[in-house]
Amino acid sequence: MDPPVNIHVLTATQVQERIANGDLTLVQYVTALVDRYKARDDHIQAWAAIRPEQDLLDEARRMDALAASERGRLHGFVVGVKDVIMTRDMPTRYNSPLHESDLPLLDASTVAILRRNGALIMGNYSRCTASIHSGITGKTQTSEFSATAVTPGTRNPHDSSRSPGGSSSGSAAAVADMHVPVGLGTQTIGSIIRPASFNGIFGFKPTWNAVSSEGQKVTAPTLDTFGLMARCVGDLQRVAEVLGLRDDEEAGDVRLGESRFAVVKPPEWSEAGQGTVSAVENAVELLRKSGAQVEHVTLPEGFRDILSLQSTVLRHEAGVAFLRERGEPISSALAEFSRGIEGAARRRQYLRALDALAALRPKMDDIAARYTAVLTASALDVAPRERGWTGESKFNAMWTALHTPVINIPGFAGEDGMPVGVSLVAPRYRDQHLLQVAAAVGPLFEEKGGWKSKLG
Amino acid sequence: MDPPVNIHVLTATQVQERIANGDLTLVQYVTALVDRYKARDDHIQAWAAIRPEQDLLDEARRMDALAASERGRLHGFVVGVKDVIMTRDMPTRYNSPLHESDLPLLDASTVAILRRNGALIMGNYSRCTASIHSGITGKTQTSEFSATAVTPGTRNPHDSSRSPGGSSSGSAAAVADMHVPVGLGTQTIGSIIRPASFNGIFGFKPTWNAVSSEGQKVTAPTLDTFGLMARCVGDLQRVAEVLGLRDDEEAGDVRLGESRFAVVKPPEWSEAGQGTVSAVENAVELLRKSGAQVEHVTLPEGFRDILSLQSTVLRHEAGVAFLRERGEPISSALAEFSRGIEGAARRRQYLRALDALAALRPKMDDIAARYTAVLTASALDVAPRERGWTGESKFNAMWTALHTPVINIPGFAGEDGMPVGVSLVAPRYRDQHLLQVAAAVGPLFEEKGGWKSKLG
């Protein structure tokens, strides 16, 4: 049983099937992923310190030896973990010199659940950028603390002169470049959706707190959300299931011919780049051709200030979350971030913003519930070229504040053939439904949207 | 300079002053606390594994050697940490066999900030009850995970046949019994206020998320709140200051003659025991005699269901937070707790409850802002005698749901001369103001309320 040459291109669900059929072993698969990592990551810099090869192979061998009945629901799933999520066997450093020696010996809730269900954790995204932490080997692939302007050295695998987005930079690049099929990340503003769009992959931010964020760096507790990245919806569905994401009603297949979409343009739509404008137009056209109804919806007046409310909440909450770090000798970027926090609104304004966002959430649910899903932009445009800039978040931020599930669907092309995604949104706790919508829309956009990954 | 015989009775602020004056060394003080612990804790069981005596004395000696200019703002403060809050030098076990070997090597945000400011961490509250974790030495003084019906063996120091309350049982008993002047705890329902009332000490739950809960076991993220216990308001104020608690306006001294209190009776007031009824009556009378205006206020209709809303939110969020543990071989108590979670409301009901609580918060702020503070009950009555029962939380729960700061003021006596406290409440982010109110009301109630601690 020779494995195919390029087994690193397989999705986790495909790997699982081949393993179940006896056509592939986990050792073969992990070997292929490690080979891919070795061939590519000097350039992409999605990770540094993955676990030692021997350790990974030993674990794969142990898992290969399990009888079918002993194998977990995620047997065959190999997962990369953003370095703001704790792992008991690897350091967790947040791309910060303050946490250089942190070895929690604890798994985050999500990591523990995935391991128990048979997933193999490939490693942390971690490599320090020499400019900031010179002398330290290893470490990062997250913007510092998922928060400051310190970006990792990660490159966009589709064009290494461009950003992979942030803060979940490493997860996005590693999934797009096929070092792993599934990556874990976090989103406080747009840190899952933006990099997913820039890298041409699926990125899924579930309903706020539908998945535990325990063991994940806190930036702003009412906004921080755990999220996932993968190259197909099926992989996201399998992991979401294991992480306990359930709707009240079982989500059935979505038929596009019977569906109805609302197009919602984010605030400041006039700033949208050509890639995003044409991606949304193409998406609407493809949905209509598939028999779906699509209508343009303007959100009520109360939603107009949502980005400013979110910014007020974020700055205040980050001020609380980073009080600890702010007393330590800190990087200039964290100091700059801190000055932003210190200039934050008064507590009264914070509470007004917090309460206003809370009041908008059920209103958004009501609007979204009238449709199969809401269609919107994922990012301003394709990945930017500026160094040290992971892109603008104003087009993907509001769904974090509204706590709704949101998923980036790749498939469209912008400048220089770079990927551009669009987002689908559903009411809170319609996560499984949203994944079903993505399962119907994803293949359509990937097939007819005009963009295909050239990586292989 | 001989220290006084009973230096363990001093408050942290008094200790700090004596150290600054050269009348006491930290080594002498820590020695006295360790002696107190040794003399009492076999009986009280507030802790098990405090740090090795030699290690504590070495740290005290190192701190004694610091020049005045190098000493932190909390120099001389010795603090006990509830075993659901991570400490880098001691295990964190949550009174759970699942976390028997957890050694995070990380401090919770609060612990790190206290250490940086010169506090000495006495140890974890941790001793396993033999019935549950036989064979393990050491460990606990929290109800299991701050959540299940597994209580620690801790006894109420004022009457060892009674409960110290929970879940912050060990912090409350250790502060009341003078093993430490300050204890850290957490409150999701009533886990600071209830044990503070039962033990005759001050217990302070700040505004939700005004202090970072990073590194603290998650039970229900929208309810979990970090809190403090001490034997005087001054100690709470000093620690609160260091933890960054600030009001928009600087809080000035409170003159009782110019103040105005609202008495709010919690839902199901008819169940109040005699101790609580007379404590609230006494409190009202003492305030009036001091020249304060006191009026009885009935909260609007919308507040009537608050405990049921809170319970719906708690059960759903705990279902998410404990998904990890529920997949492991678990204790029968955690299994029972889990069955409660599994019977939880549908997600739609959760969202309705979550949004309804969010809408009540600014309403409560508006009501409370009309008064110097709200006066209410802290617990149903004195500490109960039943084994394995830490007392009813229905009288202290709603303020956690409303995110307001709340403080237990001791000073009243119930059945058998046991302590009963009353609570003061202020609008969100009026934490420093509330502490100022407590600084005025506390001495009054302690002096004239009729209860004094016989421990010494």
Contacts between the chains, C-beta under 8 A, distances in Angstrom:
chain1	res1	chain2	res2	distance
A	102	B	105	7.2
A	102	B	106	6.2
A	103	B	105	5.4
A	104	B	104	5.2
A	104	B	105	6.2
A	104	B	106	5.1
A	105	B	102	7.2
A	105	B	103	5.4
A	105	B	104	6.2
A	105	B	105	5.8
A	106	B	102	6.1
A	106	B	104	5.1
A	106	B	106	7.7
A	109	B	218	7.8
A	109	B	321	7.5
A	109	B	323	7.3
A	109	B	324	4.6
A	112	B	324	5.0
A	113	B	323	6.4
A	113	B	324	5.4
A	113	B	327	6.7
A	116	B	327	5.4
A	116	B	328	7.4
A	117	B	327	8.0
A	209	B	221	5.7
A	209	B	222	7.8
A	209	B	317	6.8
A	209	B	320	6.2
A	210	B	320	6.6
A	211	B	320	7.0
A	212	B	218	6.5
A	212	B	320	5.3
A	212	B	321	5.3
A	212	B	323	6.5
A	212	B	324	6.9
A	213	B	218	7.8
A	213	B	221	7.5
A	214	B	217	7.8
A	214	B	218	4.4
A	214	B	321	6.5
A	214	B	324	7.7
A	217	B	214	7.8
A	218	B	109	7.8
A	218	B	212	6.5
A	218	B	213	7.8
A	218	B	214	4.5
A	221	B	209	5.8
A	221	B	213	7.6
A	221	B	221	6.5
A	222	B	209	7.8
A	243	B	323	7.5
A	244	B	319	7.9
A	244	B	320	6.9
A	244	B	323	4.8
A	246	B	347	7.6
A	247	B	347	7.1
A	248	B	346	4.6
A	248	B	347	5.1
A	248	B	348	5.4
A	317	B	209	6.8
A	319	B	244	7.9
A	320	B	209	6.2
A	320	B	210	6.6
A	320	B	211	7.0
A	320	B	212	5.3
A	320	B	244	6.9
A	321	B	109	7.5
A	321	B	212	5.3
A	321	B	214	6.6
A	323	B	109	7.2
A	323	B	113	6.4
A	323	B	212	6.5
A	323	B	243	7.5
A	323	B	244	4.8
A	324	B	109	4.6
A	324	B	112	5.0
A	324	B	113	5.4
A	324	B	116	8.0
A	324	B	212	6.9
A	324	B	214	7.7
A	327	B	113	6.7
A	327	B	116	5.4
A	327	B	117	8.0
A	328	B	116	7.5
A	346	B	248	4.7
A	347	B	246	7.6
A	347	B	247	7.1
A	347	B	248	5.1
A	347	B	428	7.9
A	347	B	429	3.9
A	348	B	248	5.4
A	348	B	429	7.3
A	350	B	429	7.7
A	351	B	362	7.2
A	351	B	365	7.3
A	351	B	428	5.8
A	351	B	429	6.5
A	355	B	358	6.6
A	355	B	359	7.9
A	355	B	361	6.5
A	355	B	362	4.9
A	358	B	355	6.6
A	358	B	358	3.5
A	358	B	359	7.2
A	359	B	355	7.9
A	359	B	358	7.2
A	359	B	359	6.8
A	361	B	355	6.5
A	362	B	351	7.2
A	362	B	355	4.9
A	365	B	351	7.3
A	428	B	347	7.9
A	428	B	351	5.8
A	429	B	347	3.9
A	429	B	348	7.3
A	429	B	350	7.7
A	429	B	351	6.4
